[in-house]
Amino acid sequence: MTGKIVKGIAGFYYVYAGEAGIYECKAKGIFRKLGVKPLVGDDVSFEITDPKDMEGNITAIHPRRNELVRPAASNVDQALILFSLRSPDPNFMLLDRFLLSMDLRGIPAAICFNKTDLGDEEDIAFIRSHYEKCGHALYFMCVADGFGVGEVRNFLSGKTTLLAGVSGVGKSSFTNAVQDRVRMETGEISRKLMRGKNTTRHAEIVPVGEDTYLMDTPGFSFLELQGIEKEDLRHYYTEFEPYEGTCRFDGCVHISEPDCRVKEALASGAISELRYENYCMIFAELREMEKRRW
C-alpha cells in the first residue's frame, strides 16, 4: 500500500492511506543502514503486518520534492502564514521574518489575517497599504462566521501547505473549518496518535481533502535567518525590485548610501515605511551575525 506520513513519534510513523485510514508503522532496518530517516510529509510504500490493529512496516520512501531541516519535514508545496487582525494584534516584524524564512527555503507563501470581526475597515486598509506590494497573496477571513474561509480553502486545494503562526490566531479553528469529507479521518488521527498528543516538537499533517494537507509546525526554530548575507537581503523585498540598478552606487543596500532610489521611493510613499523599517532591523541583525562569525 501507499500513503503519506502524517506524524512521527518515538520510532512510530503514522501513515495516512486515504479512505483506508491511518496505519501505525515502523521503518525497516534498511533505512538505518542507508542513513535515511522517514520524515513527516514523505510519500511511502508500506506492508500491513496487523490488519485489525492497522499496523505495518514502511518498505520504501518515494523521492522527495524538497526537505526541511527545522522542522524536519518533506514535500512542502507552499506556506500559509496566519495572523489575526486583533487579539492578538499582529506582529509585523515577525510576519516579515516568516516571509523571509519561507523565501530562503524556496517555499511560496501567502499571508492571511483571521478575526476580521474584531477589527474594522481601517485595520484592513492599513495592512493592505503595507503588504499588497510585498509579492505574496494576501487574504482576510473570519473563521468564527465563515467570512473568506472558502477563498483560503481554494488556496490550499491540491497542495501540502505549511501552516505557520503564533498562538491564539486561530490555527486550530481554521484547520477544523476547512475539513469536510475527511473530518472522520481527522478524528481517527487523534485516536491513533494518542501516544504523541502532548508532544509539541514535531511537525504534523492533517488531511483536509483529496491531495490536500495542512502541516502544523509547533515552535519557531525555522525563523533562524541562516544562509543569507546582509548584502543579499534586498533581493527578498519585492518592493525594491523596480529600483534595482538605478541607485548611484552598484550594490546599494538602501541603508545609508546617498542618491538611493529606494529611499527616494520611501520618502514619496511608494514603498511601505513599516516594511522598510523591518528591512533595516533585519539587515542590522545580519550585520551583527556577520561580526560574530569573524
ZIFENSUL-V20651 format. One record per residue. RES is the residue in one small letter. PHI is phi as a letter, one per 40 degrees, with the letter a starting at -180 (none if undefined). OMEGA is omega in degrees with one decimal (NA if undefined). D_CENTER is the distance of its C-alpha to the mean C-alpha in Angstrom with 1 decimal. Layout:
RES/PHI/OMEGA/D_CENTER ; RES/PHI/OMEGA/D_CENTER
This chain:
m/none/177.4/28.8 ; t/b/178.6/25.3 ; g/a/-179.0/22.0 ; k/b/176.2/18.4 ; i/c/-178.9/17.7 ; v/b/175.0/15.7 ; k/a/176.1/16.5 ; g/b/-179.0/18.7 ; i/b/170.8/21.0 ; a/f/176.9/24.1 ; g/g/175.4/24.8 ; f/b/-179.8/24.3 ; y/b/-175.7/21.7 ; y/b/-170.4/21.2 ; v/b/178.2/21.3 ; y/c/-177.2/20.8 ; a/b/177.7/23.6 ; g/g/-177.2/23.4 ; e/c/179.5/26.5 ; a/c/175.8/27.9 ; g/h/-176.0/25.5 ; i/b/178.3/23.9 ; y/b/175.0/25.8 ; e/c/-172.1/25.9 ; c/b/168.0/26.3 ; k/b/178.1/27.3 ; a/c/179.3/26.8 ; k/c/-177.2/30.0 ; g/c/-179.0/31.6 ; i/d/-179.8/31.4 ; f/c/176.8/27.7 ; r/c/179.3/28.7 ; k/c/-179.7/31.6 ; l/c/-178.5/29.3 ; g/g/-178.6/26.8 ; v/b/178.5/24.0 ; k/b/176.6/21.8 ; p/d/-179.2/20.0 ; l/b/170.4/16.2 ; v/d/-175.9/14.1 ; g/h/179.4/13.3 ; d/c/166.9/16.7 ; d/c/-171.6/19.1 ; v/b/166.1/22.4 ; s/b/179.5/26.1 ; f/a/176.6/27.8 ; e/b/-179.3/31.3 ; i/c/178.1/32.3 ; t/b/179.5/34.5 ; d/a/-177.2/35.1 ; p/c/-176.9/34.7 ; k/c/-179.1/35.7 ; d/c/177.7/33.2 ; m/f/178.2/30.6 ; e/b/-178.9/30.3 ; g/a/177.2/30.0 ; n/b/174.8/29.3 ; i/c/-177.1/26.7 ; t/b/-178.7/28.8 ; a/a/173.2/26.5 ; i/b/-178.4/23.0 ; h/c/-178.9/22.3 ; p/d/-179.7/21.2 ; r/c/174.7/17.5 ; r/c/175.8/15.8 ; n/a/-176.9/13.6 ; e/a/175.1/13.0 ; l/b/179.1/10.9 ; v/c/178.2/13.2 ; r/b/0.3/11.5 ; p/c/179.4/10.2 ; a/c/-177.1/12.6 ; a/a/-179.0/11.2 ; s/a/172.5/12.1 ; n/f/176.2/12.1 ; v/c/-179.3/8.5 ; d/c/-174.2/9.4 ; q/a/179.0/6.8 ; a/b/171.3/3.6 ; l/b/-179.4/5.4 ; i/c/-171.0/5.9 ; l/b/172.7/8.9 ; f/b/175.7/12.1 ; s/b/179.3/15.7 ; l/c/176.7/18.6 ; r/a/171.5/20.7 ; s/f/2.3/21.0 ; p/c/175.3/19.2 ; d/c/-177.5/19.5 ; p/c/173.5/16.6 ; n/b/-171.6/16.2 ; f/c/173.6/15.9 ; m/c/177.8/16.0 ; l/c/177.4/12.9 ; l/d/-179.2/11.2 ; d/c/176.6/12.6 ; r/c/173.9/11.5 ; f/d/-178.3/7.8 ; l/c/-179.8/8.8 ; l/c/179.0/11.0 ; s/d/178.6/8.9 ; m/c/179.5/6.8 ; d/c/-179.8/10.4 ; l/c/-179.5/12.0 ; r/c/177.7/10.3 ; g/g/-178.9/11.1 ; i/b/176.4/7.9 ; p/d/-176.0/8.8 ; a/b/172.1/7.0 ; a/b/-179.9/8.8 ; i/b/177.2/9.9 ; c/b/175.4/11.6 ; f/b/178.6/14.3 ; n/c/176.0/15.8 ; k/g/176.9/19.4 ; t/c/179.0/21.2 ; d/c/-179.5/24.3 ; l/c/179.8/24.3 ; g/b/177.5/24.3 ; d/a/-177.0/26.5 ; e/c/178.8/26.8 ; e/c/177.2/27.1 ; d/c/-179.1/23.7 ; i/c/179.8/22.1 ; a/c/178.8/24.4 ; f/c/-179.1/23.5 ; i/c/178.2/19.7 ; r/d/-176.7/20.6 ; s/c/-177.3/23.1 ; h/b/-171.6/20.6 ; y/b/179.3/17.5 ; e/c/-179.1/19.0 ; k/b/-172.9/19.8 ; c/c/177.1/16.6 ; g/g/179.5/15.7 ; h/b/177.3/12.8 ; a/d/-175.0/13.5 ; l/b/-179.0/14.3 ; y/b/172.6/14.9 ; f/b/-179.3/17.0 ; m/a/172.4/17.8 ; c/b/-178.9/19.7 ; v/c/-175.1/18.9 ; a/c/-179.4/22.3 ; d/b/175.4/24.3 ; g/g/-178.7/22.2 ; f/c/174.3/22.1 ; g/g/-175.9/19.5 ; v/c/-179.6/17.8 ; g/c/179.3/19.2 ; e/c/179.2/17.9 ; v/c/178.2/14.3 ; r/c/176.8/15.1 ; n/c/177.0/16.6 ; f/c/-177.9/13.3 ; l/c/-166.2/12.0 ; s/d/175.1/15.3 ; g/g/-175.9/15.8 ; k/b/165.5/12.3 ; t/b/-171.4/10.0 ; t/b/174.1/6.7 ; l/c/-179.5/3.7 ; l/c/-175.7/4.7 ; a/b/178.5/4.6 ; g/i/-178.7/8.1 ; v/c/179.0/11.6 ; s/c/173.6/14.3 ; g/g/-177.5/16.4 ; v/c/176.9/14.3 ; g/h/179.8/14.8 ; k/c/-179.3/11.8 ; s/c/178.9/14.6 ; s/c/178.5/16.8 ; f/c/179.3/14.4 ; t/d/177.7/13.8 ; n/c/-175.7/17.6 ; a/c/-176.0/18.3 ; v/c/175.4/16.7 ; q/c/174.7/18.6 ; d/b/-174.7/22.1 ; r/c/-179.2/23.9 ; v/b/179.9/21.8 ; r/d/179.4/22.2 ; m/c/179.2/24.9 ; e/c/178.6/22.9 ; t/c/174.6/20.3 ; g/d/179.3/23.3 ; e/c/177.4/24.4 ; i/d/-179.2/21.2 ; s/d/-179.5/22.0 ; r/c/-176.8/25.6 ; k/c/-175.3/24.9 ; l/c/-176.5/22.4 ; m/d/-177.4/24.8 ; r/c/-174.2/25.3 ; g/b/-172.0/21.8 ; k/c/179.7/21.0 ; n/c/179.5/21.4 ; t/c/-174.9/19.3 ; t/b/-175.8/16.1 ; r/b/-173.3/15.3 ; h/b/171.2/13.9 ; a/c/178.8/10.9 ; e/a/-179.1/12.3 ; i/b/173.7/12.2 ; v/b/175.3/14.0 ; p/c/-179.4/15.8 ; v/b/179.3/16.2 ; g/i/-179.4/18.4 ; e/c/-179.0/19.9 ; d/f/-178.3/17.5 ; t/b/-175.1/14.6 ; y/b/170.7/12.2 ; l/b/178.5/9.5 ; m/b/177.1/7.9 ; d/c/-175.0/8.2 ; t/b/178.3/7.8 ; p/c/179.5/10.7 ; g/g/-174.0/11.6 ; f/b/-179.3/10.4 ; s/c/-178.4/12.0 ; f/c/176.3/9.3 ; l/c/176.6/10.4 ; e/c/-175.7/13.7 ; l/c/179.2/14.8 ; q/c/173.4/16.4 ; g/g/177.9/17.8 ; i/b/174.3/18.7 ; e/c/-176.1/22.1 ; k/d/-179.3/22.9 ; e/c/-178.5/24.9 ; d/c/-176.1/22.0 ; l/d/-176.1/19.7 ; r/d/-177.7/21.4 ; h/c/179.8/20.3 ; y/c/176.3/16.6 ; y/b/-175.4/18.1 ; t/d/-178.5/19.0 ; e/c/-177.6/21.6 ; f/c/-171.2/23.6 ; e/d/-178.0/24.0 ; p/c/-175.2/27.2 ; y/b/-178.7/28.9 ; e/c/178.8/28.1 ; g/g/-178.7/31.5 ; t/b/178.8/33.5 ; c/c/-177.7/33.8 ; r/c/-176.7/37.0 ; f/b/173.2/35.7 ; d/c/179.9/33.8 ; g/g/178.6/30.5 ; c/d/-179.8/30.5 ; v/c/170.6/27.4 ; h/g/178.7/28.3 ; i/b/-175.4/29.0 ; s/b/-177.4/32.8 ; e/c/174.9/34.3 ; p/c/177.7/37.1 ; d/f/179.2/37.0 ; c/c/-177.0/33.2 ; r/c/178.0/32.2 ; v/c/179.0/28.8 ; k/c/174.2/30.6 ; e/c/177.8/33.1 ; a/c/176.7/30.4 ; l/c/-179.4/29.0 ; a/c/-179.2/32.6 ; s/c/-179.3/33.1 ; g/g/-179.0/29.9 ; a/c/177.6/28.3 ; i/b/-178.4/25.4 ; s/c/176.8/23.6 ; e/c/179.3/25.1 ; l/c/-179.4/22.2 ; r/c/-179.4/19.8 ; y/c/178.5/22.7 ; e/c/176.6/23.3 ; n/c/177.1/19.8 ; y/d/-178.7/20.2 ; c/c/-179.9/23.5 ; m/c/177.7/22.2 ; i/c/176.4/19.5 ; f/d/179.4/22.3 ; a/c/177.8/24.6 ; e/c/178.4/22.2 ; l/c/178.1/22.0 ; r/c/178.0/25.8 ; e/c/177.1/26.3 ; m/c/178.8/24.3 ; e/c/178.8/26.5 ; k/c/-179.4/29.6 ; r/c/178.4/28.8 ; r/c/-176.2/28.5 ; w/b/NA/32.0
